[in-house]
């Protein structure tokens, strides 16, 4: 009887654990740009800017503290003007080289809602 109870408890725990998907993910900015931003940009070029707008809202949260204000400004301007490509160029021109040189492997957290949104595409 004790073994049966142990098996039931174990089975219940395992089924609950496997049913709860943990989405949170960390990656470096370069991988984020490839896995999320490039895909979102392609969608925006075809008339669906929903994905790119969500990415632009998230990007300032990935900035280093001393760059966050500027990243926010660039992202907000892109959201307001819909000049998405220009915002990429502006940010890359100012931040890509120093970021790449110093923080290339720095991990950033990707929020669950962004991951779920992009699962719609796949």
N, C-alpha and C positions, 0 to 999 in steps of 0.2 A: 504494500500500500504506500509506503514511504517513497519507494522508487517511482511509482506512478505519479504521485504528487510532484515530485521533483521534475519529472519529465513534462508534466502539464505546465508547471511554472516556467520552466526553461523555454518551452514552445511558445507560451504566451509572450514572454519577454522578447524572444527572437522575432516573432511576427510583428510585434509593435515596433521594435527597433528598425526592422527592414521596411516597414510601411512609412516611417517618417524619413523623408528624403532630406538630407542636409545639402542645401544648395550653395551656401557661402563658399566663395572661391577667392584665392589670391593669385595675382599674376603681376608681372612687371608691365610698365606703361607700353612698351613696344608690343608685347603680346596682346594687350588690351586693344591697342589701335588696330592690329591686324584682325583680331577675332570679333571685335564689336564695331569700331568706328568705320572701317573700310566697308563692311557689310551694310551698315546704316547709310553710308554715303551713296552706295549703289542704289539702295531703295529710294533715297531722296531724289536721286536723278531721274527715277522712274515715276516720281510724283507722290511717294509715300514718305513723308518726313517724320513720321511718328517716332521711329527708332533713333534717328539722328538727334532729334530734339531731346529725347530722354538721355542719350549719351552726353550731349552738351550740358545738360543739367547736372550730370554726375562728375564730369571732368574736374571742376574746381575742387572737389573733395579729394582728388588724387594728388593735388599740388603740395609742394613743400610749404610750410607756413609762410615763408617770406615771399612766395610767388602766388599764393592763393588769391589775393585781391586782384592781381592782374589777370589770372586765369578766369576768375569770375567775370571780370569786365569783358574779356574777349568772348566768352561763352554767351553772356547776356546780349552783347551786341549782335552776335550771330543769330540768336533766337529772335531778336527784335527785327533785324533787317532781312533775315533769311539768306544772307550771303555766307553760306556755310563754307565754301571752299576758301573764301577770303579769310575766315577765322582760323582755318587750319594753317594757312600760310603765315598769318600774323603770329600765331603761337609758335610755330616751328622756327620762324626767323629769330625770335627772341629767346626761346628756351631750349630748343632741341640739342644744340651742341653742348652747352654746359650740363644739361640734365643727363645726356648720354654719357658724357665723360665721367661724371661723379656718381650718378644714381641709377645707372643702367639696370642693375639687378635688384633695385629696391622694389619690394612687393607692395601692391595696393589691394584693398579689399573690393570685391565686386558685389554690390548688394543683390540680395535674393530677387527683388522685383525686376531688376535689370536682366538677370539670368532667365527668369521666367518669360519676360517679354521677348527675348531673343530665341527662346525655344519655339515660339510661334513660327519663326522663319524656317527652322530646320525641319 
